[in-house]
Amino acid sequence: IFDPVTLFDIVLIKYNSTGDTVWARIYNNPFNNDDIPEGLSVDSLGNAYIAATMGAGPSRITTIRYNPSGVLQWAAVYTGPGNLSCGANDLEIDNIGNTYVTGTVPSLGSALTIKYNTSGDTVWTRLKSQSGFSHFGQFISLDNSNNIYTAITKVNTSTNLDLFLVVKYNSVGSEQ
């Protein structure tokens, strides 16, 4: 949704099984600039999570949690290392309510993975990069042991050839 003051905002709508609207919420970040949703997930309790790129100069990652009644529980804002721009691409929720977001820090050529706890506090962040390549965190998934798999597009900066890379982290953020 567009507003001339807050620019693009996120709209989250919950429907019941017959397609009727239960509630609708609009999220505008604290800086009153664009919010571009990139990922949505709902946990087993009905909490809704959104990962978004918020930006302009520098762009940031916003991760938001609403409870089943549509009440905002928390909104976490992540600014890239050294206040560099970053953007979200996907998110996933584990079986105990931790949130994982993947994205990119473009100026570093690094893929980014963030873990938040159930209160929205950052537990850890990981950057994946290699000299001569730009990395873009695209998708994230979890297994039954809460290992995190981040799918990354890896672009050779000399030849522009794309490679596909999957990085596995355990729940404490150690690359496996």
C-alpha distance (Angstrom), angle and dihedral (degrees) to the residues before:
residue distance angle dihedral
I1 . . .
F2 3.79 . .
D3 3.78 125.6 .
P4 3.83 120.4 178.4
V5 3.82 91.1 -133.1
T6 3.82 103.5 37.5
L7 3.83 95.2 28.2
F8 3.83 115.4 -152.5
D9 3.81 113.8 6.5
I10 3.81 133.1 -177.4
V11 3.79 120.0 -104.7
L12 3.80 118.6 -161.1
I13 3.80 118.0 -172.9
K14 3.80 126.4 -173.9
Y15 3.80 116.8 -155.0
N16 3.79 128.3 -168.1
S17 3.81 123.2 -129.7
T18 3.82 92.1 -84.9
G19 3.81 92.9 52.7
D20 3.79 97.6 -104.4
T21 3.79 118.3 139.8
V22 3.81 112.6 -104.4
W23 3.80 94.7 -179.4
A24 3.81 141.1 -26.1
R25 3.79 127.5 -150.0
I26 3.79 133.0 -169.4
Y27 3.79 119.1 -153.5
N28 3.80 122.0 -159.5
N29 3.79 118.6 178.7
P30 3.82 120.6 -122.1
F31 3.82 92.1 -104.5
N32 3.85 95.4 57.1
N33 3.79 94.2 -126.6
D34 3.81 134.3 118.5
D35 3.81 121.1 -46.9
I36 3.81 113.1 -163.9
P37 3.83 113.5 -173.6
E38 3.80 113.1 -138.4
G39 3.80 104.7 168.3
L40 3.80 139.6 21.6
S41 3.79 130.1 -171.1
V42 3.80 136.1 166.8
D43 3.80 121.5 -152.4
S44 3.81 127.5 -142.0
L45 3.83 90.9 -91.5
G46 3.81 93.4 54.5
N47 3.81 97.8 -104.5
A48 3.82 111.4 147.8
Y49 3.81 121.1 -140.5
I50 3.80 127.5 -166.4
A51 3.80 129.1 -170.4
A52 3.78 113.5 -159.6
T53 3.77 141.1 172.9
M54 3.77 110.1 -125.9
G55 3.65 119.1 -169.4
A56 3.29 175.7 157.8
G57 3.75 120.2 120.1
P58 2.92 104.6 9.9
S59 3.78 105.4 12.1
R60 3.80 114.9 -145.1
I61 3.79 139.1 -166.4
T62 3.79 117.8 -109.2
T63 3.79 120.1 -166.6
I64 3.79 116.3 -169.0
R65 3.81 134.4 -170.1
Y66 3.82 125.8 -162.6
N67 3.80 122.8 -175.8
P68 3.84 120.9 -128.3
S69 3.83 90.0 -89.8
G70 3.81 91.8 56.0
V71 3.80 96.7 -105.9
L72 3.81 113.9 145.3
Q73 3.82 106.9 -116.5
W74 3.77 98.9 -179.9
A75 3.78 144.4 -23.9
A76 3.80 117.4 -154.2
V77 3.80 120.1 -162.6
Y78 3.80 119.2 -157.7
T79 3.79 121.3 -166.3
G80 3.79 116.6 -164.8
P81 3.81 122.1 -108.3
G82 3.79 111.5 -67.6
N83 3.83 89.7 10.6
L84 3.82 90.1 -67.4
S85 3.80 121.1 158.2
C86 3.78 117.5 -95.8
G87 3.78 136.7 172.7
A88 3.79 138.8 -154.3
N89 3.80 125.7 -126.4
D90 3.82 107.5 170.5
L91 3.80 144.8 -5.2
E92 3.79 140.1 -159.6
I93 3.81 136.0 -170.7
D94 3.81 123.6 -139.4
N95 3.81 125.9 -139.8
I96 3.82 93.3 -91.8
G97 3.81 97.2 47.0
N98 3.82 103.7 -95.5
T99 3.79 114.0 143.3
Y100 3.81 125.4 -137.4
V101 3.80 123.9 -165.1
T102 3.78 129.4 -173.6
G103 3.77 127.3 -163.8
T104 3.77 143.9 121.1
V105 3.79 142.8 -79.4
P106 3.84 96.1 -153.0
S107 3.82 99.9 -168.0
L108 3.82 90.2 54.6
G109 3.81 93.5 42.7
S110 3.80 86.3 -128.3
A111 3.77 134.8 141.6
L112 3.79 111.9 -135.5
T113 3.82 131.5 -148.2
I114 3.82 121.7 -174.4
K115 3.80 129.0 -171.8
Y116 3.82 119.6 -157.5
N117 3.79 124.8 -172.6
T118 3.80 123.7 -130.5
S119 3.82 90.5 -83.7
G120 3.81 93.6 53.4
D121 3.81 95.7 -105.5
T122 3.80 117.0 142.3
V123 3.81 109.8 -108.3
W124 3.81 97.3 178.7
T125 3.80 143.4 -23.5
R126 3.79 127.6 -151.5
L127 3.79 130.6 -165.0
K128 3.81 121.9 -158.1
S129 3.78 117.6 -160.8
Q130 3.78 142.6 141.3
S131 3.79 130.0 -164.7
G132 3.81 111.9 -97.2
F133 3.80 93.9 23.8
S134 3.79 138.3 82.9
H135 3.80 115.4 -142.8
F136 3.81 125.3 -153.1
G137 3.80 119.5 -170.7
Q138 3.82 103.7 -139.0
F139 3.82 111.4 165.2
I140 3.78 137.7 9.9
S141 3.79 131.9 -158.7
L142 3.81 138.2 170.2
D143 3.78 133.3 -144.6
N144 3.82 127.0 -143.6
S145 3.83 90.7 -88.1
N146 3.83 91.1 55.2
N147 3.79 93.7 -109.3
I148 3.78 110.0 155.2
Y149 3.81 122.1 -131.7
T150 3.78 117.0 -165.1
A151 3.80 118.2 -167.5
I152 3.78 110.2 -147.8
T153 3.77 133.0 -171.2
K154 3.80 106.7 -141.5
V155 3.81 115.2 -161.7
N156 3.81 122.6 -164.7
T157 3.81 103.4 -131.3
S158 3.84 91.9 -149.8
T159 3.80 101.3 46.6
N160 3.84 100.8 20.0
L161 3.81 88.7 -132.1
D162 3.79 112.7 153.0
L163 3.76 122.3 -134.3
F164 3.79 127.8 -175.1
L165 3.79 119.9 -131.5
V166 3.80 131.7 -178.5
V167 3.80 117.0 -158.7
K168 3.81 120.9 -164.5
Y169 3.80 121.7 -153.1
N170 3.79 126.4 -178.9
S171 3.81 119.4 -131.6
V172 3.82 92.5 -86.4
G173 3.82 91.6 53.1
S174 3.80 100.8 -103.9
E175 3.78 113.0 145.0
Q176 3.79 110.7 -119.6
